[in-house]
Amino acid sequence: MKWHSEKAIAVKYETGMPAPFVLAKGVGYMADTIIRLAEKAGIPVLRQPDIAEKLFYLETGAFIPEECFEAVAQMLVYVHTISQRVK
């Protein structure tokens, strides 16, 4: 495993919640761990550095800010579509 400064943000949406929220985040080794766990669980990993940068300042558990709704919604739809194809 190589060490780098890549950031990873795990985002989740649950029915009934007002918005998606930050499930986990990390940089370097922690980012690698988040990515590895997602891949192991069969969760698609998208590389969107611009969005990761915008969301990284949020605390874990914080809702995604309104200005990021569209980009995050598009990613969640994409992930959902891929997940349905795999099943």
MDTraj code that builds the backbone (N, CA, C; nanometers):
import mdtraj as md
import numpy as np

residues = "MET LYS TRP HIS SER GLU LYS ALA ILE ALA VAL LYS TYR GLU THR GLY MET PRO ALA PRO PHE VAL LEU ALA LYS GLY VAL GLY TYR MET ALA ASP THR ILE ILE ARG LEU ALA GLU LYS ALA GLY ILE PRO VAL LEU ARG GLN PRO ASP ILE ALA GLU LYS LEU PHE TYR LEU GLU THR GLY ALA PHE ILE PRO GLU GLU CYS PHE GLU ALA VAL ALA GLN MET LEU VAL TYR VAL HIS THR ILE SER GLN ARG VAL LYS".split()
xyz = np.array([
    [0.0851, -0.1174, 0.0000],
    [0.0000, 0.0000, 0.0000],
    [0.0895, 0.1235, 0.0000],
    [0.0610, 0.2129, -0.0883],
    [0.1417, 0.3344, -0.0919],
    [0.0738, 0.4450, -0.0116],
    [0.1512, 0.5284, 0.0467],
    [0.1011, 0.6414, 0.1249],
    [0.0878, 0.7616, 0.0320],
    [-0.0228, 0.8293, 0.0392],
    [-0.0448, 0.9465, -0.0442],
    [-0.1401, 1.0405, 0.0273],
    [-0.1698, 1.1515, -0.0347],
    [-0.2552, 1.2507, 0.0316],
    [-0.3971, 1.2515, -0.0251],
    [-0.4366, 1.1438, -0.0904],
    [-0.5722, 1.1347, -0.1434],
    [-0.6726, 1.1388, -0.0286],
    [-0.7833, 1.2073, -0.0520],
    [-0.8905, 1.2152, 0.0468],
    [-1.0033, 1.1228, 0.0041],
    [-1.0688, 1.0640, 0.1024],
    [-1.1839, 0.9779, 0.0755],
    [-1.2985, 1.0215, 0.1659],
    [-1.4168, 1.0269, 0.1072],
    [-1.5382, 1.0616, 0.1804],
    [-1.6399, 0.9518, 0.1521],
    [-1.6933, 0.8913, 0.2565],
    [-1.8013, 0.7932, 0.2413],
    [-1.9310, 0.8680, 0.2710],
    [-2.0223, 0.8652, 0.1747],
    [-2.1497, 0.9364, 0.1868],
    [-2.2619, 0.8339, 0.1862],
    [-2.3616, 0.8579, 0.2682],
    [-2.4748, 0.7655, 0.2768],
    [-2.6046, 0.8451, 0.2775],
    [-2.7062, 0.7848, 0.2179],
    [-2.8405, 0.8421, 0.2250],
    [-2.9351, 0.7347, 0.2740],
    [-3.0167, 0.7687, 0.3710],
    [-3.1180, 0.6781, 0.4226],
    [-3.2550, 0.7406, 0.4005],
    [-3.3497, 0.6593, 0.3577],
    [-3.4852, 0.7070, 0.3355],
    [-3.5366, 0.7760, 0.4615],
    [-3.5994, 0.8907, 0.4409],
    [-3.6541, 0.9656, 0.5530],
    [-3.5599, 1.0713, 0.6073],
    [-3.4335, 1.0628, 0.5713],
    [-3.3371, 1.1635, 0.6168],
    [-3.3509, 1.2869, 0.5275],
    [-3.3200, 1.4051, 0.5813],
    [-3.3341, 1.5262, 0.5009],
    [-3.2314, 1.5402, 0.3882],
    [-3.1186, 1.4701, 0.4009],
    [-3.0124, 1.4803, 0.2994],
    [-2.9127, 1.3673, 0.3224],
    [-2.8281, 1.3406, 0.2215],
    [-2.7177, 1.2469, 0.2438],
    [-2.6247, 1.3037, 0.3522],
    [-2.5482, 1.2168, 0.4154],
    [-2.4582, 1.2632, 0.5204],
    [-2.3219, 1.1966, 0.5072],
    [-2.2224, 1.2552, 0.5730],
    [-2.0867, 1.2029, 0.5722],
    [-2.0803, 1.0854, 0.6695],
    [-2.0552, 0.9684, 0.6166],
    [-2.0472, 0.8479, 0.6987],
    [-1.9061, 0.8317, 0.7557],
    [-1.8060, 0.8620, 0.6727],
    [-1.6659, 0.8522, 0.7150],
    [-1.5823, 0.9399, 0.6237],
    [-1.4660, 0.9772, 0.6720],
    [-1.3736, 1.0540, 0.5878],
    [-1.2323, 1.0294, 0.6361],
    [-1.1378, 1.0477, 0.5455],
    [-0.9993, 1.0288, 0.5836],
    [-0.9052, 1.0755, 0.4752],
    [-0.7805, 1.0877, 0.5111],
    [-0.6755, 1.1263, 0.4177],
    [-0.5590, 1.0292, 0.4355],
    [-0.4846, 1.0049, 0.3291],
    [-0.3698, 0.9163, 0.3374],
    [-0.4100, 0.7738, 0.3706],
    [-0.3516, 0.7191, 0.4772],
    [-0.3775, 0.5807, 0.5166],
    [-0.5267, 0.5585, 0.5448],
    [-0.5924, 0.6531, 0.6120],
    [-0.7349, 0.6386, 0.6426],
    [-0.8167, 0.6383, 0.5137],
    [-0.7802, 0.7204, 0.4169],
    [-0.8495, 0.7205, 0.2871],
    [-0.8333, 0.5842, 0.2192],
    [-0.7126, 0.5314, 0.2223],
    [-0.6888, 0.3982, 0.1650],
    [-0.7766, 0.2931, 0.2324],
    [-0.7890, 0.3024, 0.3628],
    [-0.8697, 0.2063, 0.4385],
    [-1.0170, 0.2172, 0.4006],
    [-1.0688, 0.3401, 0.3909],
    [-1.2084, 0.3609, 0.3515],
    [-1.2331, 0.3022, 0.2132],
    [-1.1433, 0.3294, 0.1197],
    [-1.1575, 0.2800, -0.0174],
    [-1.1503, 0.1274, -0.0201],
    [-1.0549, 0.0708, 0.0514],
    [-1.0391, -0.0748, 0.0551],
    [-1.1621, -0.1429, 0.1151],
    [-1.2160, -0.0878, 0.2236],
    [-1.3358, -0.1460, 0.2861],
    [-1.4572, -0.1366, 0.1940],
    [-1.4703, -0.0244, 0.1246],
    [-1.5815, -0.0090, 0.0305],
    [-1.5710, -0.1123, -0.0808],
    [-1.4528, -0.1245, -0.1387],
    [-1.4340, -0.2207, -0.2473],
    [-1.4597, -0.3634, -0.1991],
    [-1.4129, -0.3963, -0.0798],
    [-1.4342, -0.5299, -0.0232],
    [-1.5832, -0.5579, -0.0028],
    [-1.6601, -0.4538, 0.0305],
    [-1.8044, -0.4684, 0.0532],
    [-1.8840, -0.4599, -0.0774],
    [-1.8147, -0.4380, -0.1888],
    [-1.8832, -0.4290, -0.3173],
    [-1.9474, -0.2945, -0.3428],
    [-1.9049, -0.1941, -0.2685],
    [-1.9578, -0.0584, -0.2866],
    [-1.8720, 0.0120, -0.3915],
    [-1.9359, 0.0628, -0.4975],
    [-1.8572, 0.1324, -0.6000],
    [-1.7835, 0.2523, -0.5419],
    [-1.6618, 0.2730, -0.5890],
    [-1.5798, 0.3862, -0.5463],
    [-1.5658, 0.4804, -0.6644],
    [-1.6094, 0.6030, -0.6445],
    [-1.5972, 0.7052, -0.7485],
    [-1.4860, 0.8005, -0.7103],
    [-1.4070, 0.8378, -0.8063],
    [-1.2997, 0.9343, -0.7802],
    [-1.3466, 1.0713, -0.8298],
    [-1.3832, 1.1542, -0.7341],
    [-1.4314, 1.2892, -0.7619],
    [-1.3571, 1.3856, -0.6689],
    [-1.2307, 1.4174, -0.6992],
    [-1.1499, 1.4983, -0.6074],
    [-1.2099, 1.6351, -0.5762],
    [-1.2762, 1.6972, -0.6721],
    [-1.3350, 1.8296, -0.6466],
    [-1.4444, 1.8224, -0.5412],
    [-1.5290, 1.7213, -0.5513],
    [-1.6372, 1.7057, -0.4542],
    [-1.5803, 1.6630, -0.3188],
    [-1.4834, 1.5726, -0.3209],
    [-1.4209, 1.5295, -0.1954],
    [-1.3613, 1.6495, -0.1223],
    [-1.2987, 1.7369, -0.1964],
    [-1.2381, 1.8571, -0.1364],
    [-1.3447, 1.9453, -0.0713],
    [-1.4586, 1.9616, -0.1384],
    [-1.5665, 2.0443, -0.0840],
    [-1.6291, 1.9832, 0.0410],
    [-1.6378, 1.8505, 0.0441],
    [-1.7046, 1.7831, 0.1559],
    [-1.6113, 1.7513, 0.2722],
    [-1.4819, 1.7572, 0.2487],
    [-1.3878, 1.7126, 0.3507],
    [-1.3937, 1.7963, 0.4781],
    [-1.4334, 1.9207, 0.4680],
    [-1.4382, 2.0071, 0.5864],
    [-1.5544, 1.9707, 0.6793],
    [-1.6513, 1.8917, 0.6316],
    [-1.7663, 1.8538, 0.7135],
    [-1.7270, 1.7509, 0.8191],
    [-1.7953, 1.7546, 0.9311],
    [-1.7745, 1.6547, 1.0355],
    [-1.8461, 1.5254, 0.9962],
    [-1.7975, 1.4135, 1.0455],
    [-1.8658, 1.2867, 1.0250],
    [-2.0057, 1.2978, 1.0859],
    [-2.1056, 1.2554, 1.0101],
    [-2.2450, 1.2645, 1.0541],
    [-2.3163, 1.3894, 1.0041],
    [-2.2402, 1.4851, 0.9506],
    [-2.2996, 1.6099, 0.9022],
    [-2.3710, 1.5872, 0.7687],
    [-2.4824, 1.6561, 0.7513],
    [-2.5543, 1.6494, 0.6244],
    [-2.4780, 1.7254, 0.5170],
    [-2.4908, 1.6772, 0.3943],
    [-2.4276, 1.7412, 0.2800],
    [-2.4907, 1.8790, 0.2610],
    [-2.4108, 1.9839, 0.2404],
    [-2.4689, 2.1171, 0.2214],
    [-2.5452, 2.1265, 0.0889],
    [-2.6424, 2.2138, 0.0890],
    [-2.7312, 2.2282, -0.0267],
    [-2.6559, 2.2531, -0.1568],
    [-2.5479, 2.3275, -0.1520],
    [-2.4748, 2.3581, -0.2757],
    [-2.4086, 2.2344, -0.3365],
    [-2.4008, 2.1257, -0.2621],
    [-2.3426, 2.0005, -0.3134],
    [-2.4477, 1.8955, -0.3460],
    [-2.5765, 1.9265, -0.3231],
    [-2.6833, 1.8281, -0.3439],
    [-2.6806, 1.7674, -0.4834],
    [-2.6738, 1.8510, -0.5859],
    [-2.6834, 1.7999, -0.7225],
    [-2.5707, 1.7023, -0.7544],
    [-2.4473, 1.7405, -0.7218],
    [-2.3325, 1.6536, -0.7517],
    [-2.3409, 1.5230, -0.6729],
    [-2.3761, 1.5311, -0.5457],
    [-2.3848, 1.4110, -0.4630],
    [-2.5016, 1.3241, -0.5085],
    [-2.6137, 1.3856, -0.5436],
    [-2.7294, 1.3090, -0.5918],
    [-2.6933, 1.2322, -0.7194],
    [-2.6217, 1.2959, -0.8105],
    [-2.5804, 1.2285, -0.9333],
    [-2.4899, 1.1093, -0.9017],
    [-2.4008, 1.1259, -0.8060],
    [-2.3126, 1.0155, -0.7676],
    [-2.3924, 0.9018, -0.7049],
    [-2.4878, 0.9341, -0.6175],
    [-2.5676, 0.8307, -0.5524],
    [-2.6544, 0.7549, -0.6528],
    [-2.7089, 0.8261, -0.7500],
    [-2.7873, 0.7594, -0.8549],
    [-2.6973, 0.6656, -0.9344],
    [-2.5784, 0.7109, -0.9679],
    [-2.4826, 0.6282, -1.0421],
    [-2.4471, 0.5017, -0.9627],
    [-2.4171, 0.5186, -0.8346],
    [-2.3818, 0.4053, -0.7497],
    [-2.4994, 0.3094, -0.7378],
    [-2.6191, 0.3625, -0.7212],
    [-2.7394, 0.2787, -0.7122],
    [-2.7594, 0.1992, -0.8411],
    [-2.7403, 0.2647, -0.9558],
    [-2.7570, 0.1989, -1.0851],
    [-2.6567, 0.0850, -1.1011],
    [-2.5316, 0.1107, -1.0663],
    [-2.4284, 0.0075, -1.0748],
    [-2.4620, -0.1077, -0.9812],
    [-2.5047, -0.0772, -0.8608],
    [-2.5382, -0.1813, -0.7626],
    [-2.6525, -0.2689, -0.8117],
    [-2.7511, -0.2101, -0.8784],
    [-2.8637, -0.2876, -0.9304],
    [-2.8205, -0.3800, -1.0429],
    [-2.7258, -0.3351, -1.1249],
    [-2.6756, -0.4184, -1.2352],
    [-2.5986, -0.5387, -1.1818],
    [-2.5249, -0.5168, -1.0740],
    [-2.4441, -0.6241, -1.0151],
    [-2.5345, -0.7322, -0.9564],
    [-2.6460, -0.6916, -0.8971],
    [-2.7407, -0.7883, -0.8369],
    [-2.8071, -0.8647, -0.9466],
])
top = md.Topology()
chain = top.add_chain()
for i, resn in enumerate(residues, 1):
    res = top.add_residue(resn, chain, resSeq=i)
    for name in ("N", "CA", "C"):
        top.add_atom(name, md.element.get_by_symbol(name[0]), res)
traj = md.Trajectory(xyz[None], top)
